[in-house]
Amino acid sequence: MKEHEEMEQERNAASEEAVQETTEERADSNNEIEAEDAIQEDPRLEELRKQAEEANGRFLRAQADFDNYRRRTLKEKEELAQYASIKLIGSLLPVVDNFGRALATGGESADVQSFAKGVDMIYRQLWQVLEGEGLKEMEAVGQPFDPEFHQAIMQVESDEYEEGTVVEVVQAGYILKDKVIRPAMVKVSG
C-alpha cells in the first residue's frame, strides 16, 4: 500500500509539473504576443523601418550610379586608346596633301630645282608637326657612347675623337619628350 501511495504522489507531482510547465509556456507565449503588439504599436519602430528602407534605396541608387560610372569610364578609356593618335594624324594631313601636290606637279614640270625646293618645304613642315608633338632628333656625333641612347654597329679608329666617342651616325635616333623612341645607330671610336 505504501508503494501505491508513493506512486500516487509521484503521479500527482508529475501532473502538477506538467500543469505548471503548460502555464509557463502560455505565459511566455502571451508575453511574446504582448511584446510584438507593443513593438508594432511603438511609433519609433515604424520611423526606424522607414529610415532603413530609405537608406537601402539610397544605397541601391548609389551602387547603380557607380556601376554606370565604371562602365562609362571603361568605354571612354577604350575610345581614348582607339583614337589616341587622331590629333597627330590631323596635323599630318596637310603634309600629306603637300606631298600629293608636289608629286602631281613633279611629273609635269622639268624644273628639278623647284621640285626639290617644294619637297624640302614639306620636309620642314613635317618636322614642325613632329617637334610640336615633342619629338627631337638626338645629337650623337662627338658625344660619349651611351647604350641608353646609342646602338653601336661598328668601332673605328679616330684621331679626332677620344676612345668611346660617337664618330658617325648611320641612322638617326629620336626622343619623344623624355623617352627614347629609337636609339641612334652609330660608329664609335676605338
LINWOLIN-V884018 format. One record per residue. N is the residue number from 0. RES is the residue in three letters. SS is DSSP state (h for helix, s for strand, l for the rest). OMEGA is omega in degrees with one decimal (* if undefined). D_FIRST is the distance of its C-alpha to the first C-alpha in whole Angstrom. Layout:
BEGIN
N	RES	SS	OMEGA	D_FIRST
N	RES	SS	OMEGA	D_FIRST
END
This chain:
BEGIN
0	MET	l	176.7	0
1	LYS	h	178.6	4
2	GLU	h	-178.7	5
3	HIS	h	179.2	5
4	GLU	h	179.0	6
5	GLU	h	179.0	9
6	MET	h	179.8	10
7	GLU	h	-179.8	10
8	GLN	h	178.9	12
9	GLU	h	179.1	14
10	ARG	h	-179.9	15
11	ASN	h	179.3	16
12	ALA	h	179.8	18
13	ALA	h	178.9	20
14	SER	h	180.0	21
15	GLU	h	178.0	22
16	GLU	h	-179.5	24
17	ALA	h	179.1	26
18	VAL	h	-179.3	27
19	GLN	h	178.6	28
20	GLU	h	179.1	30
21	THR	h	179.2	31
22	THR	h	178.8	33
23	GLU	h	178.4	34
24	GLU	h	178.8	36
25	ARG	h	-179.8	37
26	ALA	h	177.3	39
27	ASP	h	179.5	40
28	SER	h	178.3	42
29	ASN	h	178.3	43
30	ASN	h	178.4	45
31	GLU	h	179.4	46
32	ILE	h	178.6	48
33	GLU	h	179.0	49
34	ALA	h	177.8	50
35	GLU	h	177.6	52
36	ASP	h	-179.4	53
37	ALA	h	179.1	55
38	ILE	h	-179.5	56
39	GLN	h	-178.3	58
40	GLU	h	-177.7	59
41	ASP	l	-177.7	61
42	PRO	h	178.6	64
43	ARG	h	179.9	65
44	LEU	h	179.1	63
45	GLU	h	178.3	65
46	GLU	h	178.5	68
47	LEU	h	177.0	67
48	ARG	h	179.0	66
49	LYS	h	179.2	70
50	GLN	h	178.8	71
51	ALA	h	178.7	69
52	GLU	h	178.0	71
53	GLU	h	179.4	74
54	ALA	h	178.1	74
55	ASN	h	178.3	73
56	GLY	h	177.2	76
57	ARG	h	178.4	78
58	PHE	h	-179.5	77
59	LEU	h	177.5	77
60	ARG	h	179.2	81
61	ALA	h	178.8	82
62	GLN	h	178.6	80
63	ALA	h	177.2	82
64	ASP	h	179.2	85
65	PHE	h	178.1	85
66	ASP	h	177.7	85
67	ASN	h	178.3	88
68	TYR	h	-179.3	90
69	ARG	h	178.5	89
70	ARG	h	-178.2	90
71	ARG	h	-179.8	93
72	THR	h	176.0	94
73	LEU	h	178.5	94
74	LYS	h	178.5	96
75	GLU	h	179.3	99
76	LYS	h	177.8	98
77	GLU	h	178.5	99
78	GLU	h	179.0	102
79	LEU	h	179.0	103
80	ALA	h	-177.8	103
81	GLN	h	-174.9	105
82	TYR	l	-176.9	108
83	ALA	l	-176.2	108
84	SER	l	-175.5	112
85	ILE	h	179.8	113
86	LYS	h	179.8	115
87	LEU	h	179.8	117
88	ILE	h	177.7	118
89	GLY	h	178.5	119
90	SER	h	-178.4	121
91	LEU	h	-177.9	122
92	LEU	h	176.2	123
93	PRO	h	177.4	127
94	VAL	h	178.4	128
95	VAL	h	177.4	127
96	ASP	h	-179.7	129
97	ASN	h	175.0	132
98	PHE	h	178.1	132
99	GLY	h	177.9	132
100	ARG	h	-179.2	135
101	ALA	h	179.8	137
102	LEU	h	179.6	136
103	ALA	h	-179.6	137
104	THR	h	-179.1	141
105	GLY	h	180.0	141
106	GLY	h	-178.5	142
107	GLU	h	-172.9	145
108	SER	l	177.2	146
109	ALA	l	-178.1	148
110	ASP	l	-177.1	148
111	VAL	h	-177.6	146
112	GLN	h	179.3	146
113	SER	h	176.2	145
114	PHE	h	179.1	142
115	ALA	h	178.6	141
116	LYS	h	178.1	141
117	GLY	h	178.6	139
118	VAL	h	177.5	136
119	ASP	h	177.9	136
120	MET	h	178.6	135
121	ILE	h	178.4	132
122	TYR	h	179.2	131
123	ARG	h	177.9	132
124	GLN	h	177.8	130
125	LEU	h	179.3	127
126	TRP	h	177.0	127
127	GLN	h	178.5	126
128	VAL	h	-178.1	123
129	LEU	h	177.6	122
130	GLU	h	176.3	123
131	GLY	h	177.2	121
132	GLU	l	176.6	118
133	GLY	l	-180.0	118
134	LEU	s	176.5	120
135	LYS	s	174.4	122
136	GLU	s	-179.2	124
137	MET	l	171.1	124
138	GLU	l	-171.4	127
139	ALA	l	-175.2	127
140	VAL	l	179.3	130
141	GLY	l	179.7	131
142	GLN	l	174.1	127
143	PRO	s	179.5	125
144	PHE	l	178.6	123
145	ASP	l	-176.8	120
146	PRO	l	176.3	117
147	GLU	l	-174.7	115
148	PHE	l	-174.4	118
149	HIS	s	173.3	121
150	GLN	s	-177.8	121
151	ALA	s	177.2	123
152	ILE	s	-178.3	125
153	MET	s	174.5	128
154	GLN	s	-176.6	129
155	VAL	s	175.7	133
156	GLU	l	179.7	135
157	SER	l	174.9	137
158	ASP	l	-175.0	139
159	GLU	l	-174.3	138
160	TYR	l	176.0	135
161	GLU	l	178.5	132
162	GLU	l	178.5	130
163	GLY	l	-179.6	127
164	THR	s	178.4	128
165	VAL	s	-177.7	128
166	VAL	s	-175.3	132
167	GLU	s	176.2	132
168	VAL	s	178.5	129
169	VAL	s	176.1	129
170	GLN	s	-175.9	127
171	ALA	l	174.3	126
172	GLY	l	-175.6	122
173	TYR	s	176.8	120
174	ILE	s	174.6	118
175	LEU	s	-174.3	116
176	LYS	l	179.5	115
177	ASP	l	-174.7	114
178	LYS	s	177.7	113
179	VAL	s	177.9	115
180	ILE	s	177.4	115
181	ARG	s	177.7	118
182	PRO	l	179.1	119
183	ALA	s	173.1	123
184	MET	s	-170.6	124
185	VAL	s	168.6	126
186	LYS	s	-174.5	129
187	VAL	s	178.6	128
188	SER	s	-175.8	131
189	GLY	l	*	130
END
